[in-house]
């Protein structure tokens, strides 16, 4: 999206601190954002204005502003600066050092009380005023199924329309702001996946985006430690409905918690639940099913994905999309991230499903799908990491998970990390038919890690193996097991 300087000044709490000349008001600028050490993709953009979201401040001031200097060297023509930093001499001096060093390359510097707030203000202005079409906004949240449902909606809409989705899993507040100001101005739909992990996030997304259609996939145990109960989680997720009015549609999972939490909102409500569809067939190629007298196919493993598909169907219908377009889009749906990737390592069918922090619900659906899909393979093994953010519910949820696993035809369970130790201890005591191993959280997932070495020594013909673990840990991402095993066996 492009902006002239008057637009930016009139619609954000900012003012010009430095300008090279008056002719800058005649130019248009594109936007980019610094995310810590991530450099903006500004190549081939014209007159980029830099919105530094967050800079890690430390005693080495030059390092703190490395990203800004680097962006200017790559072609950024302007940037925002937090005025509170002017009170500190070292930042005040450095700002003028940057101006002196790059005065021929910088068009202007805008000062603002808060760059995050400026970004929000610019995003809000963009939605209201910068799109040349009557753009429709769709938002998706929930404990599980957010990304899959969002991508299903995207697959449907892009059949006939121009849709701005951005990168998958753009579910944090600053990234959604970024994606709005990054969009082209001629799109038909804006589609966003919205995190509810932090208090107030869904409500803030609703106020920013004022969606035409909002989807809440499911309330589960994710973040039970933060919001205390399923009702608390539902209340949080339903904040996404705050700015919907009576002509807008909310597509909701039919659970008592969501029904209670959504009752106060005056939008149209469509509830879907498991059992609303008739299953025709489900195998390693995907699932075919009938929903509301229409037949659909999704090329993704697991009947739990049908629940996501029903919500995508209802969201599309609320926007006036025809059945044929919905059917065609769903048939072309592709998963994103580390979801159900299948490899063969030393004769073992090896499934990796590590898209994010596992919840109790995703553990159950994933393990059930694995067991059913490979029911003809006797030697089935799984490796799981623990479920986080459960607070005082940690022991109960992990014990319930262990009881579920104990009933499955699984030969071995490998438990990883302290959170999963409860599962290990229960199975060791109560599931004599299952071999159990436990590993502390590995420092890496390289070839020399004991867990990896054990896999290397034990994978072989006539096995099926499921790796279900953390995918968003800042240090250990268990999808890297797949990468290491590929290196070892291929």
C-alpha angles and dihedrals in degrees: 000000000000128000136182119225095253090057092052094047094046095047104038132052093251141110137197112270096171134009131178095211143338094258090077087085089067094057132083122225135204123215136240132172135216114224103190105287096350110115117222120250097240101147113128092010121123124237096342118207113206122226105191105204098185135354119189104235119212139149092278098077094182090059091047090061098037092110094053093048091047092050091051090051088053094051111280107148101194144008146192123246130195106243093210088072090063087075089068112076096215092057092041090054093044092052090058090044089057091047092049094046096045103027091126092052103039117082095185147335120222120207119212136171090234127009091203091056091046089053091050091050092049092048092049092050090048094056092049100042118011105066116090093206130056090266118203121216125214123187129189131194138154142125094270135011098033098128097040092049092047092050091048090054089048091051089053098045097046090060089082109358142061107251130186108213102144119195118344120265094025090158106137124096099243092045092054090051088050094050093052094055090042094056126105113251096234101062123127097209139027112204123191137179108213125204120223095187094109125054113265096011098120091047091049090050090051092051092048099042104028090205126215091209127020126190127200108190105190144325113234143152095287107123092004087143091059102042097032099219143026088256089055091050091047091051089052095048093046089060083086087075094058097106099034115114132200094282093053125086131229117196107203139181108246105242130132091244094053093043090054095044095046097046094093094056117092101211127110109277128207116186124200128184141175108280095040088105136061113229116223100174140341126185142129089302096057140266133300117198146157120239123177090348093305126108122230138175128204117191095217132101120253134047089235085076089066088070088057090046093054090056091048089051093051092046090052092047090052088059093051097256114159123242093244091056092047092049093047093047095049091050088059096045115133126192120237132213124013096331119145100329112176123208135163115232118181090333096314121121099230119196120194118196109165108131098140144325106336117236128200090256096050090046091055096045093045095048091044091051091048093049094047095043094052099034090132092058109082098195104067119164132179137193119201137180120209132272115252137204093039098125112186090357093066098101096045096047094047091046090052088050091050091050090052092049091048089063094053127094092247124141100200139015121195113198119204129196130008095283090062094049090090089060090048094050094047094048093045090055101036110024106063091167092062124073110223132198131179130204127183116237105292121236089223139352096237128131094272097054110114092232091053092045090052091052091048091053097045107037111102146132123320095027136118118201130190121201107196113169150120115317101176102048109131091226110023121038110178094208083076088073086073092051092051094047090050088055092048100045103029 
